[in-house]
Amino acid sequence: MNEVVRHLRAHRSIRKYQDSPLTDEQIHAAVVAGQAASTSSAVQAYTLMQITDPSKLERLVELTGGQSKVAHCGAFFVVCGDMRRHELLCQRQGQPFEVSLETFIVAVVDASLFAQNVCVAFESMGLGICYIGGLRNDLDEVDELLDLPTGVLPLYGLCVGEPAERPSARPRLPAELIWCRDHYPTDDEVLSQIDAYDTQYQSYMEARGAAAVSWSMRMVGQHAQARRVALAHYYRTKGVKLS
Ligand SMILES: Cc1cc2nc3c(=O)[nH]c(=O)nc-3n(C[C@H](O)[C@H](O)[C@H](O)COP(=O)(O)O)c2cc1C
């Protein structure tokens, strides 16, 4: 296994950080590494907004469902899909600016490829990271707090900092289930692989001192009802034509 692969496989989300702030040099190096990611037709439809204002960070703790790490890490960022630059260019040329579901997907994919490169770069510096999907609990409030113009779409937060914990790796589904050739596995194949994984996942949860829920039951609970249904309305208000 080469160094890069070993490094990628050593990832764990870090949820407790030391107080030391990141340096601008560290952040700049990670951003440039993020920008090296592939980008659909070179649109580079992303922005990484660092939040440093303590009152905004405290409000973001509340908005993310009480995730105190948001205000207690080396640096907190909001990862945004960003079509603002493209909008301004269209306006300047007197051309229409249309944001379809395709444009939205391009921005989400671009921003996420960028963000994951940023995270890998930070991790290579010995820092820990944790994505914060809780940012989408109330995007109207986040938008107002950050005063985001049209075209800038907050997607998730990102905590980065010196780790103050050493969690064990959370097991993943068998690679044999993720990698298929020419045809999708049968339902029986899928479910039997998941049953084996459930045992492993449950042991991991037990070892962490968490409720020993299986991955299956966690996923069932998570998908039993539609989540964050206000998102479509929010993104529409930002000019995205979702349908
Ligand atoms: C888009 C995204 C959003 C996430 N949101 C949160 C979050 O709000 N809070 C949190 O503690 N972890 C969050 N996570 C971390 C996941 O829970 C974590 O990646 C997953 O359980 C696998 O564990 P690992 O990263 O330690 O391998 C998020 C991860 C992703 C990719």
The ligand as an ORCA input file, in Angstrom:
! r2SCAN-3c Opt
* xyz 0 1
  C     -21.619     15.721      4.112
  C     -21.341     15.190      5.505
  C     -21.991     15.737      6.588
  C     -21.685     15.314      7.881
  N     -22.296     15.917      8.940
  C     -21.886     15.648     10.195
  C     -22.390     16.410     11.299
  O     -23.235     17.309     11.144
  N     -21.888     16.131     12.523
  C     -20.942     15.151     12.756
  O     -20.523     14.980     13.905
  N     -20.470     14.397     11.715
  C     -20.898     14.633     10.455
  N     -20.378     13.943      9.392
  C     -19.369     12.892      9.616
  C     -19.956     11.502      9.381
  O     -20.818     11.175     10.436
  C     -18.775     10.510      9.274
  O     -18.001     10.844      8.130
  C     -19.265      9.060      9.128
  O     -19.967      8.638     10.263
  C     -18.090      8.116      8.901
  O     -17.165      8.216      9.977
  P     -15.650      8.635      9.736
  O     -15.628      9.933      8.974
  O     -15.045      8.787     11.107
  O     -15.006      7.539      8.970
  C     -20.718     14.292      8.093
  C     -20.089     13.723      6.977
  C     -20.395     14.154      5.704
  C     -19.680     13.536      4.519
*
